[in-house]
Amino acid sequence: MDSNFPFLNQIVNPLDLHKLSDKELAEVAKEVRRAILEKVSQTGGHFSSNLGTVELTVAMYASYHIPGDKVIWDTGHQAYPHKLLTGRLPRFETLRKHKGLSGFLKRDEHELDYFGAGHAGTAISAALGFAAARDQVGGKEKVVAVTGDAAICAGMSWEALNHAGELGTDLHVVLNDNRMSIAPNVGALTNYFNRLRSRPYVQNMAQTAKRVIEKIPGPAPRIAAGLRHGVTHYFAPEQTGTIFEEMGFEYIGPVDGHDLPTLLEIFRNIQEVRYPVFIHAITVKGKGYDVAEEDATKWHGVVPFELEKCELPSKAAVSNYTSVFGDAMKEIGEADQKVVAITAAMPDGTGLNGFKAKLPAQYYDVGIAEQHGVTFAAGLAAAGMKPFVAIYSTFLQRGYDQVLHDVCIQNLPVRFAMDRAGLVGDDGPTHHGTFDISFLTHIPNMTLCAPRDATELREMMQLMAGYDRGPIAVRYPRGNTPDNLPESRTSIEFGKAEVLGVPGVPRGEEGKLDVVLVAVGSMVTEAWAAAQKLADEGKTALVINARWCKPIDWQTVAQHLTSSTLLVTIEENVRSGGFGQQLLDLLVENDVPISKFKVMSLPDSWVHHGAQPIIRGEQGLDANGIVEVVKSNVMKRGLA
Ligand SMILES: Cc1ncc(C[n+]2csc(CCOP(=O)(O)OP(=O)(O)O)c2C)c(N)n1
């Protein structure tokens, strides 16, 4: 029990809110905001989005009957109030930590996490699924989707609204409109929402509507119908229809998403409405913490900080892959006006901010629209431009068919720069980029490389800029670039691996090898560290930097194998369809004699969230893990 939160302590599930007066609910909201401020400043996590959903969540959870009614949160990064109102305050210190609470909703974390997410734009579809399932069995529970002004721009959201309007079933969609994606929101729809915002806010009108409706005689359905019209016409009689009304929803809004009394009235009033209703709530990202209100992007996701100081700790000036990519992109774009960069709502995360500032005419933010972003790039490439799609590995999954159908079948020179390839850490399985080797390399015409460090990323980017033969992708991890690798390097050649050698041994003098370690991208640094440890134990490990996942340079690997050499591949990708399996296949196909082969990769199961070194270590994907695998396999073969 945390005595600092007397109200929150009493709330195990949202039905407990129904026992409180409106005045007490206002106290609950204050506690929820304080809990987010105090706890997230200690744990780190999504910050400004959650400060914006406090009143909205309290009002919804005090009006809908949960458990029973279903609220489906889009993405889930703004659902900390939901976690706090579903009895998770005592565990909040563990947020996003290894074995702790997830930063998103997860069905196996809590029974009231009705639908998990992490990728944006799924809530309305999922909620409509719940609503249709309810209708199939003649249920009565309410179903609500809560989506953001950026998430609703995703194509899927519109596919779902389109379907919902046709089904005409009992579905409430709440738009949490704070004008922000992570960066300021983009697109024509955003301008449309701004026009809706400029209408007078719904204020004390729910009470008016309720009074009117209460006077309507007749059974419940008529009351519901009356309410339906009452809500629409009494709230905004002079307004013309919104796009949502045209699509079959009742539109209520705009409403101040921090005005708890009005929100409570609205949500309580619409309980009897059995049609699609769209509630447009205007919120402020970062609400209640001035600096976060002023710079919601900076405070979107935070590391632990001192609440009183109102400052985030300054970032250490170390090179990370994202900034190396961003700087390289600027150089490439400046040198060639045909180069354009595309992001799907992630200018900060992908490192494109500098490019955007310097070369605004060559920059496109398509919003949360990865599918469109990829095909848009295909169109640009077909018209002779040199598009770079800067995207997280996990979000390119959204554009898989577009990569296949629009880019690769037509062999268009679209460049994909995939950040966050591998285990990302605290965000967990929705965000790990652990499939791209498998899902890209099996597509004809695609090529894929992975740098070992900053210099190699820069060089690969230059190669990609000049590569017009077809699609090409590069994958690089979240985090700092390594500095433990040999300074000497060979220049990047298409499809050629780099032999780094045996630590401390001049090239050509390696003698008999105990093991050949072939590592991909982020794992080269670990393989080199492992080879050093093995050298200390008198074992000779040769490290090869794969550089290319497609085409794979199996010939270079084969040159270093004898019939007794252990071959170990290391990659941050799932085993199935990954680098190791493909290399093995190529060696066998080409009759290269291999006696012992170990694929170090990720398993066919979900890797949970936690700090990168912890979860990599758990999977054996670090220097110690490699040493262990080598020692156990070398010993098994009697070579130790
Ligand atoms: C498919 C996909 N693309 C990109 C992201 C990264 N992302 C996480 S939150 C976010 C912004 C969401 O904005 P909005 O829906 O308006 O919610 P807010 O944070 O403003 O409450 C983005 C782009 C994602 N989670 N999923």
The ligand as an SDF file (V2000), in Angstrom:
LIG
                    3D

 26 27  0  0  0  0  0  0  0  0999 V2000
    2.8830    1.4130  -36.9930 C   0  0  0  0  0  0  0  0  0  0  0  0
    3.6130    2.3280  -36.0650 C   0  0  0  0  0  0  0  0  0  0  0  0
    4.3830    3.3090  -36.5640 N   0  0  0  0  0  0  0  0  0  0  0  0
    5.0490    4.1350  -35.7290 C   0  0  0  0  0  0  0  0  0  0  0  0
    4.9400    3.9930  -34.3880 C   0  0  0  0  0  0  0  0  0  0  0  0
    5.7520    4.8670  -33.4360 C   0  0  0  0  0  0  0  0  0  0  0  0
    4.8740    5.7170  -32.6230 N   0  0  0  0  0  0  0  0  0  0  0  0
    4.5690    5.3900  -31.3530 C   0  0  0  0  0  0  0  0  0  0  0  0
    3.5490    6.4860  -30.6490 S   0  0  0  0  0  0  0  0  0  0  0  0
    3.4990    7.4120  -32.0440 C   0  0  0  0  0  0  0  0  0  0  0  0
    2.6780    8.6590  -32.0790 C   0  0  0  0  0  0  0  0  0  0  0  0
    1.2790    8.3770  -31.7630 C   0  0  0  0  0  0  0  0  0  0  0  0
    0.5700    9.5730  -31.7920 O   0  0  0  0  0  0  0  0  0  0  0  0
   -0.9550    9.5800  -31.4190 P   0  0  0  0  0  0  0  0  0  0  0  0
   -1.6280    8.4050  -31.9900 O   0  0  0  0  0  0  0  0  0  0  0  0
   -1.5040   10.9070  -31.7900 O   0  0  0  0  0  0  0  0  0  0  0  0
   -0.9160    9.3890  -29.8520 O   0  0  0  0  0  0  0  0  0  0  0  0
   -0.3150   10.3990  -28.7510 P   0  0  0  0  0  0  0  0  0  0  0  0
    1.0420    9.8850  -28.3850 O   0  0  0  0  0  0  0  0  0  0  0  0
   -0.2680   11.7580  -29.3310 O   0  0  0  0  0  0  0  0  0  0  0  0
   -1.2590   10.2740  -27.6290 O   0  0  0  0  0  0  0  0  0  0  0  0
    4.2870    6.8650  -33.0460 C   0  0  0  0  0  0  0  0  0  0  0  0
    4.4950    7.4530  -34.3750 C   0  0  0  0  0  0  0  0  0  0  0  0
    4.1330    2.9440  -33.9060 C   0  0  0  0  0  0  0  0  0  0  0  0
    4.0200    2.7040  -32.5990 N   0  0  0  0  0  0  0  0  0  0  0  0
    3.4850    2.1560  -34.7550 N   0  0  0  0  0  0  0  0  0  0  0  0
  1  2  1  0
  2  3  1  0
  2 26  2  0
  3  4  2  0
  4  5  1  0
  5  6  1  0
  5 24  2  0
  6  7  1  0
  7  8  2  0
  7 22  1  0
  8  9  1  0
  9 10  1  0
 10 11  1  0
 10 22  2  0
 11 12  1  0
 12 13  1  0
 13 14  1  0
 14 15  2  0
 14 16  1  0
 14 17  1  0
 17 18  1  0
 18 19  2  0
 18 20  1  0
 18 21  1  0
 22 23  1  0
 24 25  1  0
 24 26  1  0
M  CHG  1   7   1
M  END
$$$$
